[in-house]
């Protein structure tokens, strides 16, 4: 994925060599495939759900009295 940099019309000269190297480095670092991001998010979610001391609402577990079918 290659993005072209748009310069403002009032900028008449190209950016410095350091800026070009920096933007190339950032592009390489940020070019992570979407599948890798999804895999890491799924792993993080599994780990956070396994933590009994985590913050936030807890997942609801079905109660034994409702599953027995007794009315």
PyMOL Python script that loads the backbone (N, CA, C, O; Angstrom):
from pymol import cmd

cmd.read_pdbstr("""\
ATOM      1  N   UNK A   1       0.851  -1.161   0.000  1.00  0.00           N
ATOM      2  CA  UNK A   1       0.000   0.000   0.000  1.00  0.00           C
ATOM      3  C   UNK A   1       0.900   1.228   0.000  1.00  0.00           C
ATOM      4  O   UNK A   1       1.639   1.466   0.955  1.00  0.00           O
ATOM      5  N   UNK A   2       0.835   1.983  -1.047  1.00  0.00           N
ATOM      6  CA  UNK A   2       1.679   3.161  -1.178  1.00  0.00           C
ATOM      7  C   UNK A   2       0.792   4.389  -1.204  1.00  0.00           C
ATOM      8  O   UNK A   2      -0.139   4.477  -2.004  1.00  0.00           O
ATOM      9  N   UNK A   3       1.079   5.317  -0.343  1.00  0.00           N
ATOM     10  CA  UNK A   3       0.321   6.564  -0.272  1.00  0.00           C
ATOM     11  C   UNK A   3       1.183   7.682  -0.827  1.00  0.00           C
ATOM     12  O   UNK A   3       2.380   7.760  -0.552  1.00  0.00           O
ATOM     13  N   UNK A   4       0.574   8.523  -1.590  1.00  0.00           N
ATOM     14  CA  UNK A   4       1.322   9.686  -2.059  1.00  0.00           C
ATOM     15  C   UNK A   4       1.097  10.822  -1.079  1.00  0.00           C
ATOM     16  O   UNK A   4       0.003  10.990  -0.541  1.00  0.00           O
ATOM     17  N   UNK A   5       2.129  11.586  -0.860  1.00  0.00           N
ATOM     18  CA  UNK A   5       2.059  12.701   0.072  1.00  0.00           C
ATOM     19  C   UNK A   5       1.648  13.936  -0.710  1.00  0.00           C
ATOM     20  O   UNK A   5       2.272  14.296  -1.708  1.00  0.00           O
ATOM     21  N   UNK A   6       0.600  14.569  -0.244  1.00  0.00           N
ATOM     22  CA  UNK A   6       0.175  15.809  -0.881  1.00  0.00           C
ATOM     23  C   UNK A   6       0.787  16.978  -0.118  1.00  0.00           C
ATOM     24  O   UNK A   6       0.657  17.088   1.101  1.00  0.00           O
ATOM     25  N   UNK A   7       1.437  17.819  -0.846  1.00  0.00           N
ATOM     26  CA  UNK A   7       2.045  18.989  -0.234  1.00  0.00           C
ATOM     27  C   UNK A   7       1.111  20.167  -0.414  1.00  0.00           C
ATOM     28  O   UNK A   7       0.380  20.248  -1.401  1.00  0.00           O
ATOM     29  N   UNK A   8       1.136  21.063   0.527  1.00  0.00           N
ATOM     30  CA  UNK A   8       0.339  22.275   0.403  1.00  0.00           C
ATOM     31  C   UNK A   8       0.838  23.087  -0.791  1.00  0.00           C
ATOM     32  O   UNK A   8       2.009  23.008  -1.164  1.00  0.00           O
ATOM     33  N   UNK A   9      -0.040  23.845  -1.367  1.00  0.00           N
ATOM     34  CA  UNK A   9       0.338  24.612  -2.554  1.00  0.00           C
ATOM     35  C   UNK A   9       1.382  25.666  -2.234  1.00  0.00           C
ATOM     36  O   UNK A   9       2.144  26.072  -3.112  1.00  0.00           O
ATOM     37  N   UNK A  10       1.425  26.111  -0.992  1.00  0.00           N
ATOM     38  CA  UNK A  10       2.413  27.132  -0.657  1.00  0.00           C
ATOM     39  C   UNK A  10       3.801  26.543  -0.395  1.00  0.00           C
ATOM     40  O   UNK A  10       4.765  27.293  -0.242  1.00  0.00           O
ATOM     41  N   UNK A  11       3.919  25.206  -0.341  1.00  0.00           N
ATOM     42  CA  UNK A  11       5.226  24.578  -0.163  1.00  0.00           C
ATOM     43  C   UNK A  11       5.861  24.397  -1.527  1.00  0.00           C
ATOM     44  O   UNK A  11       5.390  23.593  -2.331  1.00  0.00           O
ATOM     45  N   UNK A  12       6.898  25.117  -1.789  1.00  0.00           N
ATOM     46  CA  UNK A  12       7.513  25.073  -3.112  1.00  0.00           C
ATOM     47  C   UNK A  12       8.663  24.064  -3.189  1.00  0.00           C
ATOM     48  O   UNK A  12       9.040  23.647  -4.284  1.00  0.00           O
ATOM     49  N   UNK A  13       9.225  23.666  -2.040  1.00  0.00           N
ATOM     50  CA  UNK A  13      10.354  22.748  -2.093  1.00  0.00           C
ATOM     51  C   UNK A  13       9.986  21.404  -1.469  1.00  0.00           C
ATOM     52  O   UNK A  13       9.077  21.318  -0.643  1.00  0.00           O
ATOM     53  N   UNK A  14      10.700  20.363  -1.874  1.00  0.00           N
ATOM     54  CA  UNK A  14      10.474  19.028  -1.332  1.00  0.00           C
ATOM     55  C   UNK A  14      10.952  18.958   0.115  1.00  0.00           C
ATOM     56  O   UNK A  14      11.833  19.712   0.527  1.00  0.00           O
ATOM     57  N   UNK A  15      10.358  18.041   0.879  1.00  0.00           N
ATOM     58  CA  UNK A  15      10.825  17.860   2.260  1.00  0.00           C
ATOM     59  C   UNK A  15      12.261  17.340   2.283  1.00  0.00           C
ATOM     60  O   UNK A  15      12.791  16.889   1.267  1.00  0.00           O
ATOM     61  N   UNK A  16      12.865  17.411   3.437  1.00  0.00           N
ATOM     62  CA  UNK A  16      14.266  17.018   3.587  1.00  0.00           C
ATOM     63  C   UNK A  16      14.425  15.504   3.442  1.00  0.00           C
ATOM     64  O   UNK A  16      13.449  14.755   3.463  1.00  0.00           O
ATOM     65  N   UNK A  17      15.658  15.083   3.297  1.00  0.00           N
ATOM     66  CA  UNK A  17      15.977  13.653   3.186  1.00  0.00           C
ATOM     67  C   UNK A  17      15.605  12.921   4.473  1.00  0.00           C
ATOM     68  O   UNK A  17      15.147  11.780   4.419  1.00  0.00           O
ATOM     69  N   UNK A  18      15.792  13.556   5.625  1.00  0.00           N
ATOM     70  CA  UNK A  18      15.430  12.925   6.897  1.00  0.00           C
ATOM     71  C   UNK A  18      13.930  12.655   6.960  1.00  0.00           C
ATOM     72  O   UNK A  18      13.495  11.606   7.434  1.00  0.00           O
ATOM     73  N   UNK A  19      13.157  13.606   6.480  1.00  0.00           N
ATOM     74  CA  UNK A  19      11.706  13.431   6.474  1.00  0.00           C
ATOM     75  C   UNK A  19      11.315  12.269   5.570  1.00  0.00           C
ATOM     76  O   UNK A  19      10.458  11.467   5.943  1.00  0.00           O
ATOM     77  N   UNK A  20      11.915  12.161   4.401  1.00  0.00           N
ATOM     78  CA  UNK A  20      11.632  11.055   3.490  1.00  0.00           C
ATOM     79  C   UNK A  20      11.993   9.715   4.116  1.00  0.00           C
ATOM     80  O   UNK A  20      11.224   8.759   4.017  1.00  0.00           O
ATOM     81  N   UNK A  21      13.153   9.635   4.761  1.00  0.00           N
ATOM     82  CA  UNK A  21      13.552   8.384   5.416  1.00  0.00           C
ATOM     83  C   UNK A  21      12.595   8.037   6.543  1.00  0.00           C
ATOM     84  O   UNK A  21      12.222   6.877   6.717  1.00  0.00           O
ATOM     85  N   UNK A  22      12.198   9.047   7.305  1.00  0.00           N
ATOM     86  CA  UNK A  22      11.263   8.818   8.410  1.00  0.00           C
ATOM     87  C   UNK A  22       9.927   8.289   7.893  1.00  0.00           C
ATOM     88  O   UNK A  22       9.394   7.325   8.442  1.00  0.00           O
ATOM     89  N   UNK A  23       9.389   8.896   6.862  1.00  0.00           N
ATOM     90  CA  UNK A  23       8.089   8.443   6.344  1.00  0.00           C
ATOM     91  C   UNK A  23       8.181   7.036   5.759  1.00  0.00           C
ATOM     92  O   UNK A  23       7.234   6.259   5.882  1.00  0.00           O
ATOM     93  N   UNK A  24       9.295   6.697   5.129  1.00  0.00           N
ATOM     94  CA  UNK A  24       9.462   5.332   4.624  1.00  0.00           C
ATOM     95  C   UNK A  24       9.516   4.335   5.776  1.00  0.00           C
ATOM     96  O   UNK A  24       8.937   3.252   5.689  1.00  0.00           O
ATOM     97  N   UNK A  25      10.214   4.698   6.863  1.00  0.00           N
ATOM     98  CA  UNK A  25      10.298   3.827   8.030  1.00  0.00           C
ATOM     99  C   UNK A  25       8.918   3.633   8.661  1.00  0.00           C
ATOM    100  O   UNK A  25       8.544   2.510   9.001  1.00  0.00           O
ATOM    101  N   UNK A  26       8.172   4.703   8.814  1.00  0.00           N
ATOM    102  CA  UNK A  26       6.831   4.613   9.403  1.00  0.00           C
ATOM    103  C   UNK A  26       5.929   3.745   8.539  1.00  0.00           C
ATOM    104  O   UNK A  26       5.153   2.949   9.068  1.00  0.00           O
ATOM    105  N   UNK A  27       6.016   3.882   7.230  1.00  0.00           N
ATOM    106  CA  UNK A  27       5.217   3.052   6.337  1.00  0.00           C
ATOM    107  C   UNK A  27       5.541   1.570   6.503  1.00  0.00           C
ATOM    108  O   UNK A  27       4.645   0.725   6.486  1.00  0.00           O
ATOM    109  N   UNK A  28       6.824   1.262   6.663  1.00  0.00           N
ATOM    110  CA  UNK A  28       7.211  -0.140   6.851  1.00  0.00           C
ATOM    111  C   UNK A  28       6.718  -0.671   8.188  1.00  0.00           C
ATOM    112  O   UNK A  28       6.242  -1.803   8.270  1.00  0.00           O
ATOM    113  N   UNK A  29       6.829   0.134   9.228  1.00  0.00           N
ATOM    114  CA  UNK A  29       6.424  -0.315  10.565  1.00  0.00           C
ATOM    115  C   UNK A  29       4.916  -0.520  10.640  1.00  0.00           C
ATOM    116  O   UNK A  29       4.441  -1.470  11.262  1.00  0.00           O
ATOM    117  N   UNK A  30       4.174   0.368  10.008  1.00  0.00           N
ATOM    118  CA  UNK A  30       2.719   0.303  10.117  1.00  0.00           C
ATOM    119  C   UNK A  30       2.059  -0.617   9.099  1.00  0.00           C
ATOM    120  O   UNK A  30       0.832  -0.726   9.083  1.00  0.00           O
ATOM    121  N   UNK A  31       2.819  -1.265   8.271  1.00  0.00           N
ATOM    122  CA  UNK A  31       2.217  -2.130   7.255  1.00  0.00           C
ATOM    123  C   UNK A  31       2.054  -3.548   7.796  1.00  0.00           C
ATOM    124  O   UNK A  31       2.747  -4.469   7.365  1.00  0.00           O
ATOM    125  N   UNK A  32       1.143  -3.712   8.735  1.00  0.00           N
ATOM    126  CA  UNK A  32       0.847  -5.012   9.323  1.00  0.00           C
ATOM    127  C   UNK A  32      -0.415  -5.540   8.647  1.00  0.00           C
ATOM    128  O   UNK A  32      -1.394  -4.802   8.531  1.00  0.00           O
ATOM    129  N   UNK A  33      -0.423  -6.790   8.199  1.00  0.00           N
ATOM    130  CA  UNK A  33      -1.619  -7.333   7.550  1.00  0.00           C
ATOM    131  C   UNK A  33      -2.820  -7.367   8.504  1.00  0.00           C
ATOM    132  O   UNK A  33      -2.669  -7.549   9.712  1.00  0.00           O
ATOM    133  N   UNK A  34      -4.003  -7.189   7.933  1.00  0.00           N
ATOM    134  CA  UNK A  34      -5.230  -7.170   8.725  1.00  0.00           C
ATOM    135  C   UNK A  34      -5.426  -8.502   9.448  1.00  0.00           C
ATOM    136  O   UNK A  34      -5.919  -8.521  10.575  1.00  0.00           O
ATOM    137  N   UNK A  35      -5.054  -9.598   8.827  1.00  0.00           N
ATOM    138  CA  UNK A  35      -5.204 -10.912   9.461  1.00  0.00           C
ATOM    139  C   UNK A  35      -4.350 -11.010  10.725  1.00  0.00           C
ATOM    140  O   UNK A  35      -4.766 -11.619  11.710  1.00  0.00           O
ATOM    141  N   UNK A  36      -3.163 -10.415  10.700  1.00  0.00           N
ATOM    142  CA  UNK A  36      -2.297 -10.424  11.889  1.00  0.00           C
ATOM    143  C   UNK A  36      -2.922  -9.604  13.015  1.00  0.00           C
ATOM    144  O   UNK A  36      -2.858  -9.999  14.179  1.00  0.00           O
ATOM    145  N   UNK A  37      -3.520  -8.477  12.677  1.00  0.00           N
ATOM    146  CA  UNK A  37      -4.191  -7.648  13.684  1.00  0.00           C
ATOM    147  C   UNK A  37      -5.357  -8.403  14.296  1.00  0.00           C
ATOM    148  O   UNK A  37      -5.535  -8.386  15.514  1.00  0.00           O
ATOM    149  N   UNK A  38      -6.157  -9.069  13.461  1.00  0.00           N
ATOM    150  CA  UNK A  38      -7.294  -9.836  13.965  1.00  0.00           C
ATOM    151  C   UNK A  38      -6.830 -10.972  14.867  1.00  0.00           C
ATOM    152  O   UNK A  38      -7.453 -11.240  15.894  1.00  0.00           O
ATOM    153  N   UNK A  39      -5.738 -11.646  14.492  1.00  0.00           N
ATOM    154  CA  UNK A  39      -5.219 -12.752  15.302  1.00  0.00           C
ATOM    155  C   UNK A  39      -4.782 -12.247  16.669  1.00  0.00           C
ATOM    156  O   UNK A  39      -5.064 -12.878  17.688  1.00  0.00           O
ATOM    157  N   UNK A  40      -4.090 -11.106  16.692  1.00  0.00           N
ATOM    158  CA  UNK A  40      -3.626 -10.555  17.971  1.00  0.00           C
ATOM    159  C   UNK A  40      -4.793 -10.090  18.833  1.00  0.00           C
ATOM    160  O   UNK A  40      -4.760 -10.250  20.053  1.00  0.00           O
ATOM    161  N   UNK A  41      -5.833  -9.512  18.209  1.00  0.00           N
ATOM    162  CA  UNK A  41      -6.999  -9.087  18.978  1.00  0.00           C
ATOM    163  C   UNK A  41      -7.729 -10.281  19.574  1.00  0.00           C
ATOM    164  O   UNK A  41      -8.181 -10.216  20.717  1.00  0.00           O
ATOM    165  N   UNK A  42      -7.852 -11.378  18.816  1.00  0.00           N
ATOM    166  CA  UNK A  42      -8.516 -12.572  19.330  1.00  0.00           C
ATOM    167  C   UNK A  42      -7.747 -13.158  20.506  1.00  0.00           C
ATOM    168  O   UNK A  42      -8.346 -13.575  21.497  1.00  0.00           O
ATOM    169  N   UNK A  43      -6.430 -13.189  20.399  1.00  0.00           N
ATOM    170  CA  UNK A  43      -5.608 -13.696  21.497  1.00  0.00           C
ATOM    171  C   UNK A  43      -5.766 -12.813  22.743  1.00  0.00           C
ATOM    172  O   UNK A  43      -5.893 -13.325  23.855  1.00  0.00           O
ATOM    173  N   UNK A  44      -5.757 -11.496  22.553  1.00  0.00           N
ATOM    174  CA  UNK A  44      -5.922 -10.582  23.685  1.00  0.00           C
ATOM    175  C   UNK A  44      -7.287 -10.783  24.343  1.00  0.00           C
ATOM    176  O   UNK A  44      -7.397 -10.770  25.569  1.00  0.00           O
ATOM    177  N   UNK A  45      -8.322 -10.968  23.529  1.00  0.00           N
ATOM    178  CA  UNK A  45      -9.669 -11.161  24.071  1.00  0.00           C
ATOM    179  C   UNK A  45      -9.746 -12.450  24.880  1.00  0.00           C
ATOM    180  O   UNK A  45     -10.364 -12.482  25.944  1.00  0.00           O
ATOM    181  N   UNK A  46      -9.115 -13.519  24.373  1.00  0.00           N
ATOM    182  CA  UNK A  46      -9.098 -14.781  25.132  1.00  0.00           C
ATOM    183  C   UNK A  46      -8.402 -14.600  26.469  1.00  0.00           C
ATOM    184  O   UNK A  46      -8.876 -15.100  27.489  1.00  0.00           O
ATOM    185  N   UNK A  47      -7.279 -13.887  26.473  1.00  0.00           N
ATOM    186  CA  UNK A  47      -6.545 -13.680  27.717  1.00  0.00           C
ATOM    187  C   UNK A  47      -7.349 -12.831  28.695  1.00  0.00           C
ATOM    188  O   UNK A  47      -7.374 -13.126  29.890  1.00  0.00           O
ATOM    189  N   UNK A  48      -8.006 -11.783  28.207  1.00  0.00           N
ATOM    190  CA  UNK A  48      -8.745 -10.902  29.109  1.00  0.00           C
ATOM    191  C   UNK A  48      -9.988 -11.591  29.654  1.00  0.00           C
ATOM    192  O   UNK A  48     -10.378 -11.347  30.796  1.00  0.00           O
ATOM    193  N   UNK A  49     -10.617 -12.449  28.853  1.00  0.00           N
ATOM    194  CA  UNK A  49     -11.793 -13.165  29.352  1.00  0.00           C
ATOM    195  C   UNK A  49     -11.405 -14.220  30.384  1.00  0.00           C
ATOM    196  O   UNK A  49     -12.218 -14.572  31.239  1.00  0.00           O
ATOM    197  N   UNK A  50     -10.192 -14.723  30.320  1.00  0.00           N
ATOM    198  CA  UNK A  50      -9.733 -15.728  31.278  1.00  0.00           C
ATOM    199  C   UNK A  50      -9.346 -15.111  32.613  1.00  0.00           C
ATOM    200  O   UNK A  50      -9.191 -15.837  33.595  1.00  0.00           O
ATOM    201  N   UNK A  51      -9.185 -13.797  32.680  1.00  0.00           N
ATOM    202  CA  UNK A  51      -8.771 -13.122  33.905  1.00  0.00           C
ATOM    203  C   UNK A  51      -9.984 -12.922  34.811  1.00  0.00           C
ATOM    204  O   UNK A  51     -10.890 -12.173  34.445  1.00  0.00           O
ATOM    205  N   UNK A  52     -10.035 -13.563  35.978  1.00  0.00           N
ATOM    206  CA  UNK A  52     -11.191 -13.415  36.864  1.00  0.00           C
ATOM    207  C   UNK A  52     -11.258 -12.045  37.545  1.00  0.00           C
ATOM    208  O   UNK A  52     -12.312 -11.670  38.059  1.00  0.00           O
ATOM    209  N   UNK A  53     -10.168 -11.302  37.556  1.00  0.00           N
ATOM    210  CA  UNK A  53     -10.132 -10.010  38.240  1.00  0.00           C
ATOM    211  C   UNK A  53     -10.272  -8.833  37.288  1.00  0.00           C
ATOM    212  O   UNK A  53      -9.979  -7.699  37.669  1.00  0.00           O
ATOM    213  N   UNK A  54     -10.710  -9.072  36.071  1.00  0.00           N
ATOM    214  CA  UNK A  54     -10.781  -7.974  35.103  1.00  0.00           C
ATOM    215  C   UNK A  54     -11.916  -7.021  35.436  1.00  0.00           C
ATOM    216  O   UNK A  54     -12.882  -7.384  36.107  1.00  0.00           O
ATOM    217  N   UNK A  55     -11.775  -5.788  34.948  1.00  0.00           N
ATOM    218  CA  UNK A  55     -12.790  -4.772  35.177  1.00  0.00           C
ATOM    219  C   UNK A  55     -13.911  -4.918  34.174  1.00  0.00           C
ATOM    220  O   UNK A  55     -13.772  -5.598  33.158  1.00  0.00           O
ATOM    221  N   UNK A  56     -15.021  -4.273  34.470  1.00  0.00           N
ATOM    222  CA  UNK A  56     -16.120  -4.233  33.516  1.00  0.00           C
ATOM    223  C   UNK A  56     -17.167  -5.289  33.802  1.00  0.00           C
ATOM    224  O   UNK A  56     -17.038  -6.076  34.740  1.00  0.00           O
ATOM    225  N   UNK A  57     -18.213  -5.297  32.978  1.00  0.00           N
ATOM    226  CA  UNK A  57     -19.284  -6.269  33.195  1.00  0.00           C
ATOM    227  C   UNK A  57     -18.802  -7.692  32.931  1.00  0.00           C
ATOM    228  O   UNK A  57     -18.043  -7.949  31.996  1.00  0.00           O
ATOM    229  N   UNK A  58     -19.253  -8.589  33.762  1.00  0.00           N
ATOM    230  CA  UNK A  58     -18.871  -9.991  33.630  1.00  0.00           C
ATOM    231  C   UNK A  58     -19.846 -10.685  32.675  1.00  0.00           C
ATOM    232  O   UNK A  58     -21.017 -10.312  32.612  1.00  0.00           O
ATOM    233  N   UNK A  59     -19.376 -11.683  31.935  1.00  0.00           N
ATOM    234  CA  UNK A  59     -20.288 -12.407  31.047  1.00  0.00           C
ATOM    235  C   UNK A  59     -21.322 -13.175  31.872  1.00  0.00           C
ATOM    236  O   UNK A  59     -21.004 -13.740  32.919  1.00  0.00           O
ATOM    237  N   UNK A  60     -22.544 -13.184  31.391  1.00  0.00           N
ATOM    238  CA  UNK A  60     -23.613 -13.867  32.121  1.00  0.00           C
ATOM    239  C   UNK A  60     -23.528 -15.356  31.869  1.00  0.00           C
ATOM    240  O   UNK A  60     -23.360 -15.799  30.733  1.00  0.00           O
ATOM    241  N   UNK A  61     -23.645 -16.122  32.937  1.00  0.00           N
ATOM    242  CA  UNK A  61     -23.620 -17.582  32.849  1.00  0.00           C
ATOM    243  C   UNK A  61     -25.062 -18.070  33.037  1.00  0.00           C
ATOM    244  O   UNK A  61     -25.791 -17.518  33.861  1.00  0.00           O
ATOM    245  N   UNK A  62     -25.475 -19.079  32.299  1.00  0.00           N
ATOM    246  CA  UNK A  62     -26.837 -19.588  32.496  1.00  0.00           C
ATOM    247  C   UNK A  62     -26.969 -20.216  33.875  1.00  0.00           C
ATOM    248  O   UNK A  62     -26.092 -20.960  34.313  1.00  0.00           O
ATOM    249  N   UNK A  63     -28.056 -19.917  34.548  1.00  0.00           N
ATOM    250  CA  UNK A  63     -28.246 -20.457  35.894  1.00  0.00           C
ATOM    251  C   UNK A  63     -28.780 -21.883  35.799  1.00  0.00           C
ATOM    252  O   UNK A  63     -29.491 -22.230  34.855  1.00  0.00           O
ATOM    253  N   UNK A  64     -28.430 -22.704  36.788  1.00  0.00           N
ATOM    254  CA  UNK A  64     -28.803 -24.110  36.787  1.00  0.00           C
ATOM    255  C   UNK A  64     -30.308 -24.285  36.949  1.00  0.00           C
ATOM    256  O   UNK A  64     -30.879 -25.228  36.402  1.00  0.00           O
ATOM    257  N   UNK A  65     -30.967 -23.383  37.701  1.00  0.00           N
ATOM    258  CA  UNK A  65     -32.395 -23.527  37.938  1.00  0.00           C
ATOM    259  C   UNK A  65     -33.204 -23.293  36.671  1.00  0.00           C
ATOM    260  O   UNK A  65     -34.249 -23.919  36.495  1.00  0.00           O
ATOM    261  N   UNK A  66     -32.756 -22.415  35.786  1.00  0.00           N
ATOM    262  CA  UNK A  66     -33.495 -22.158  34.550  1.00  0.00           C
ATOM    263  C   UNK A  66     -33.252 -23.244  33.508  1.00  0.00           C
ATOM    264  O   UNK A  66     -34.117 -23.506  32.672  1.00  0.00           O
ATOM    265  N   UNK A  67     -32.082 -23.876  33.555  1.00  0.00           N
ATOM    266  CA  UNK A  67     -31.763 -24.901  32.563  1.00  0.00           C
ATOM    267  C   UNK A  67     -32.438 -26.227  32.879  1.00  0.00           C
ATOM    268  O   UNK A  67     -32.566 -27.065  31.987  1.00  0.00           O
ATOM    269  N   UNK A  68     -32.873 -26.446  34.109  1.00  0.00           N
ATOM    270  CA  UNK A  68     -33.432 -27.741  34.474  1.00  0.00           C
ATOM    271  C   UNK A  68     -34.829 -27.940  33.884  1.00  0.00           C
ATOM    272  O   UNK A  68     -35.282 -29.079  33.775  1.00  0.00           O
ATOM    273  N   UNK A  69     -35.512 -26.882  33.508  1.00  0.00           N
ATOM    274  CA  UNK A  69     -36.826 -27.001  32.918  1.00  0.00           C
ATOM    275  C   UNK A  69     -37.936 -27.118  33.942  1.00  0.00           C
ATOM    276  O   UNK A  69     -39.095 -27.293  33.566  1.00  0.00           O
ATOM    277  N   UNK A  70     -37.623 -27.026  35.212  1.00  0.00           N
ATOM    278  CA  UNK A  70     -38.636 -27.131  36.270  1.00  0.00           C
ATOM    279  C   UNK A  70     -39.432 -25.836  36.321  1.00  0.00           C
ATOM    280  O   UNK A  70     -38.855 -24.749  36.350  1.00  0.00           O
ATOM    281  N   UNK A  71     -40.787 -25.952  36.332  1.00  0.00           N
ATOM    282  CA  UNK A  71     -41.609 -24.752  36.422  1.00  0.00           C
ATOM    283  C   UNK A  71     -42.446 -24.749  37.654  1.00  0.00           C
ATOM    284  O   UNK A  71     -43.201 -23.805  37.885  1.00  0.00           O
TER     285      UNK A  71
END
""", "prot")
cmd.dss("prot")
cmd.show_as("cartoon", "prot")
cmd.util.cbc("prot")
cmd.orient("prot")
